[in-house]
Amino acid sequence: MAEHRSSKSGEEDVWTVGRLLTWTTEWLGNQKSESPRLDAEVLLAFVRKCPRILLYTAFDEVVDGECRQKFRELVRRRGQGEPVAYLVGSKEFFSISLDVTADTLIPRPETEGLIVRALDVWKEEFGGRSGMRVLDIGTGSGAIAVAIASHMKDAVLTATDISSEALDVALVNAKKHSVSERIQFVQADVLEHQDLRGPWDIVLSNPPYVLEEEFDSLPDDVRLYEPRVALVGGPTGCEIVKRLVQQSAGKLAPGGRLFIEIGPSTVLAAEGIIADTPSIVGEPTVADSAGLPRILEARAR
């Protein structure tokens, strides 16, 4: 990424916020970014250390050379495919800001639907009961656990992950949002840990569910940068889901609920796993905002 120079004096042109955003949006668009304007705004707000919305009142402000240099480097890396969330070290999820690193998946809007559904069931079927015992399996950045804890004000949560590095990030996010005292973080492969006996009122998970054969077709900014272990569920995409369902089913409290995010290509197989598990009964799968089947549900018999 290079800035043009003035043809009049040989000095650099004046680079205002508005001009940088316009130029960068076009450049990132040519690099096949799916959201070039948003990417440009997030990166410029980051180097200027201001909320993104304040850029709109600063279009005529000149950006100094130090900020431009930092911005240029971030834009170059974005042009090579590196995700914006990793470049700035954070991602907004369910109206909260979460730290993210290359050790964690970047939280996605589809997973917000998992939170919405779980909170709706808690209010409608559990009557907003206090003291809920909630388990988040494969917590990554802690997005699900922190969001749930922020809304279920007196719930007691446990969040697991196979990666100790991801758990470190999750703990940072829990402290950041003042919920760390109500979340126990456990390093575990699914539920294979002595501290995960239950019983649980609610179990949630966004497990790896991409088929191995699908991995090479994922967008570059996902395939090349996000942790493969958190994406790929095995040859069928349901290897982790099967273990998750089988291990959690017997640990649900009476009437307890299980919520699992799944991909459209594996939903039928995942529904079959629930149907074949005697101690739980499946509920209708919930679609995401695009109308795709996304959230598996089951309840303890």
C-alpha positions as a printed Julia matrix, in Angstrom:
301×3 Matrix{Float64}:
   0.0     0.0    0.0
   1.55    3.3   -1.06
   0.38    6.88  -0.65
   0.51    9.24  -3.63
   2.65   12.35  -3.61
   1.66   15.78  -4.75
   2.63   16.62  -8.33
   2.87   20.3   -7.43
   5.57   20.49  -4.81
   6.93   16.97  -4.34
   5.63   17.05  -0.78
   3.16   14.51   0.51
  -0.47   15.38  -0.05
  -2.53   16.24   2.96
  -4.1    13.0    4.17
  -7.32   13.65   6.03
  -9.48   11.04   7.73
 -11.98   11.2    4.88
  -9.36   10.85   2.18
  -7.63    7.94   3.9
 -10.92    6.11   4.29
 -11.88    6.65   0.66
  -8.5     5.54  -0.7
  -8.23    2.55   1.63
 -11.77    1.37   0.97
 -11.04    1.25  -2.75
  -7.7    -0.49  -2.23
  -9.1    -3.14   0.12
 -11.99   -3.71  -2.27
  -9.46   -4.52  -4.97
  -7.88   -7.02  -2.56
 -11.25   -8.83  -2.34
 -12.18   -7.73   1.15
 -15.87   -8.43   1.76
 -16.28   -5.3    3.89
 -13.62   -2.82   2.73
 -15.22    0.33   4.18
 -15.84   -1.25   7.58
 -12.32   -2.68   7.63
 -10.85    0.74   6.86
 -12.9     2.44   9.55
 -12.09   -0.12  12.26
  -8.36    0.04  11.53
  -8.22    3.82  11.4
 -10.24    4.18  14.6
  -7.83    1.74  16.23
  -4.69    3.67  15.35
  -6.37    6.98  16.28
  -7.55    5.42  19.57
 -11.09    6.62  19.15
 -14.55    5.07  18.75
 -15.31    4.34  15.11
 -18.34    6.62  15.1
 -16.13    9.64  15.85
 -14.47    9.26  12.46
 -17.65   10.64  10.9
 -17.13   13.99  12.63
 -13.43   14.08  11.76
 -13.4    13.66   7.97
 -11.46   16.93   7.5
  -8.92   16.3   10.24
  -5.35   15.64   9.11
  -3.9    12.28  10.15
  -0.32   12.67  11.34
   2.58   10.7    9.92
   2.95    8.31  12.85
  -0.72    7.28  12.68
  -0.52    6.94   8.91
   2.48    4.65   9.19
   0.74    2.37  11.71
  -2.44    2.44   9.63
  -0.57    1.63   6.43
   1.01   -1.46   8.01
  -2.32   -2.75   9.31
  -3.98   -2.16   5.95
  -1.15   -4.03   4.22
  -1.68   -7.02   6.5
  -5.44   -6.86   5.99
  -4.84   -6.85   2.25
  -2.96  -10.13   2.67
  -6.0   -11.64   4.37
  -5.27  -11.26   8.09
  -8.59  -10.78   9.95
  -9.32   -7.3   11.26
 -10.2    -8.68  14.7
  -6.71  -10.15  15.08
  -5.11   -6.93  13.83
  -6.85   -4.81  16.47
  -7.01   -7.56  19.1
 -10.74   -7.34  19.77
 -14.2    -8.09  18.41
 -17.64   -6.89  19.43
 -20.01   -9.7   20.31
 -23.47   -9.38  21.79
 -22.77   -5.68  22.47
 -19.62   -6.38  24.48
 -16.0    -6.0   23.41
 -13.94   -9.18  23.62
 -10.19   -9.61  23.33
  -9.25  -12.14  20.66
  -5.95  -13.68  19.58
  -4.85  -16.24  17.03
  -5.47  -18.86  19.75
  -9.22  -18.21  19.63
 -11.91  -18.19  17.0
 -13.31  -14.79  16.14
 -16.86  -14.61  17.58
 -19.51  -14.48  14.87
 -23.08  -13.16  14.61
 -24.42  -16.7   14.21
 -23.27  -17.49  17.74
 -25.19  -14.49  19.06
 -28.29  -16.45  18.04
 -27.22  -19.2   20.42
 -27.13  -16.68  23.28
 -30.52  -15.23  22.34
 -32.15  -18.65  22.22
 -30.68  -19.77  25.55
 -31.76  -16.57  27.29
 -35.27  -16.86  25.84
 -35.61  -20.42  27.12
 -34.26  -19.39  30.52
 -36.89  -16.68  30.81
 -39.83  -18.56  29.28
 -39.3   -22.12  30.48
 -37.17  -21.67  33.6
 -39.02  -18.51  34.66
 -35.8   -16.56  34.86
 -34.79  -18.78  37.77
 -31.81  -17.68  39.85
 -28.78  -19.82  40.56
 -28.71  -21.52  37.15
 -25.81  -23.9   36.6
 -24.47  -23.32  33.09
 -21.7   -25.1   31.17
 -20.02  -23.64  28.06
 -18.01  -26.29  26.2
 -15.2   -25.04  23.94
 -15.33  -21.48  25.2
 -12.5   -20.04  23.07
 -12.43  -16.31  23.81
 -15.12  -16.82  26.45
 -17.74  -15.15  24.25
 -20.64  -17.41  25.21
 -19.82  -17.67  28.9
 -19.21  -13.94  29.35
 -22.36  -12.99  27.44
 -24.51  -15.42  29.43
 -23.0   -14.34  32.74
 -23.62  -10.69  31.85
 -27.36  -11.38  31.46
 -27.96  -14.17  33.98
 -26.76  -12.04  36.85
 -26.55  -14.78  39.49
 -25.88  -17.83  37.35
 -22.85  -19.99  38.16
 -20.91  -20.95  35.05
 -18.15  -23.31  34.04
 -16.33  -22.78  30.74
 -14.02  -25.34  29.18
 -11.52  -25.48  26.36
  -8.84  -27.89  25.28
  -6.46  -24.95  24.73
  -4.82  -23.33  27.75
  -3.96  -20.3   25.6
  -7.63  -19.82  24.73
  -8.58  -20.11  28.4
  -6.1   -17.35  29.23
  -7.9   -15.07  26.78
 -11.3   -16.09  28.14
 -10.24  -15.22  31.68
  -9.07  -11.79  30.53
 -12.49  -11.19  28.97
 -14.32  -12.39  32.07
 -12.33   -9.98  34.22
 -12.84   -7.21  31.69
 -16.61   -7.54  32.09
 -16.59   -8.2   35.86
 -17.95  -11.76  35.69
 -14.8   -13.77  36.44
 -15.92  -14.56  40.01
 -18.91  -16.49  38.62
 -17.07  -18.43  35.9
 -14.8   -21.39  36.57
 -12.43  -22.08  33.68
 -11.4   -25.69  33.15
  -8.99  -27.13  30.61
 -10.77  -30.18  29.26
 -11.4   -32.18  26.11
 -15.2   -31.87  25.85
 -16.44  -33.07  29.31
 -13.51  -35.32  30.16
 -12.62  -33.76  33.52
 -13.56  -34.6   37.09
 -14.91  -31.1   37.74
 -17.55  -31.46  35.02
 -19.89  -33.94  36.68
 -22.91  -31.64  36.79
 -25.86  -31.67  36.99
 -26.22  -28.75  34.56
 -29.34  -26.7   33.94
 -28.02  -25.44  30.6
 -25.17  -26.69  28.42
 -24.1   -24.57  25.45
 -21.43  -25.09  22.83
 -20.12  -23.76  19.55
 -18.01  -26.83  18.75
 -15.85  -27.54  15.69
 -18.31  -28.61  12.98
 -16.61  -28.0    9.62
 -16.09  -31.17   7.55
 -12.45  -31.94   6.76
 -13.26  -31.83   3.05
 -14.77  -28.35   3.48
 -11.71  -26.84   5.14
  -9.79  -25.99   1.97
 -12.8   -24.13   0.6
 -13.09  -21.8    3.59
 -12.22  -18.11   3.01
  -8.51  -17.39   3.3
  -8.96  -15.13   6.33
 -10.52  -18.09   8.15
  -8.5   -20.99   6.77
  -5.07  -19.38   7.08
  -5.46  -17.55  10.37
  -8.05  -19.04  12.71
  -7.18  -22.15  14.76
  -7.97  -25.28  12.74
  -8.66  -27.31  15.88
 -11.55  -24.99  16.7
 -13.03  -25.24  13.2
 -12.82  -28.82  11.92
 -15.04  -31.44  13.48
 -13.6   -34.41  11.6
 -14.44  -36.31   8.4
 -18.19  -36.02   9.02
 -18.04  -32.7   10.86
 -19.89  -34.33  13.77
 -17.14  -36.2   15.6
 -16.9   -33.58  18.35
 -20.66  -33.0   18.34
 -21.27  -36.71  18.96
 -18.93  -36.79  21.94
 -20.42  -33.56  23.26
 -23.99  -34.87  23.09
 -23.19  -38.27  24.56
 -21.08  -36.89  27.4
 -23.41  -34.05  28.36
 -26.77  -35.85  28.01
 -26.44  -37.8   31.24
 -25.23  -34.77  33.16
 -28.23  -32.52  32.56
 -30.48  -31.75  35.5
 -34.15  -32.81  35.16
 -35.57  -30.57  32.44
 -32.08  -29.3   31.61
 -31.4   -27.95  28.14
 -28.64  -28.47  25.57
 -27.9   -25.87  22.87
 -25.33  -26.53  20.12
 -24.39  -24.34  17.17
 -24.03  -26.4   14.0
 -23.4   -25.9   10.3
 -26.1   -26.43   7.66
 -24.07  -29.2    5.99
 -24.0   -31.31   9.17
 -27.35  -30.5   10.77
 -29.1   -33.72   9.71
 -26.31  -35.91  11.05
 -26.23  -33.91  14.29
 -30.0   -34.18  14.72
 -29.6   -37.93  14.24
 -27.08  -38.07  17.07
 -29.56  -36.4   19.4
 -32.36  -38.73  18.26
 -30.14  -41.75  19.05
 -29.3   -40.55  22.58
 -31.83  -42.09  25.0
 -31.63  -39.65  27.93
 -32.54  -36.56  25.88
 -35.23  -35.57  23.42
 -34.63  -33.22  20.53
 -36.41  -29.92  20.02
 -36.91  -28.2   16.64
 -33.64  -26.83  15.23
 -33.59  -23.02  15.21
 -32.63  -21.15  12.04
 -30.22  -18.22  11.94
 -30.94  -14.77  10.47
 -30.2   -16.13   6.99
 -32.79  -18.87   7.41
 -30.19  -21.64   7.71
 -30.52  -24.35  10.37
 -28.1   -23.34  13.07
 -29.01  -24.15  16.7
 -29.65  -27.71  17.85
 -31.73  -28.07  20.97
 -32.47  -30.95  23.29
 -33.92  -31.39  26.76
 -33.36  -34.01  29.44
 -36.16  -36.56  29.6
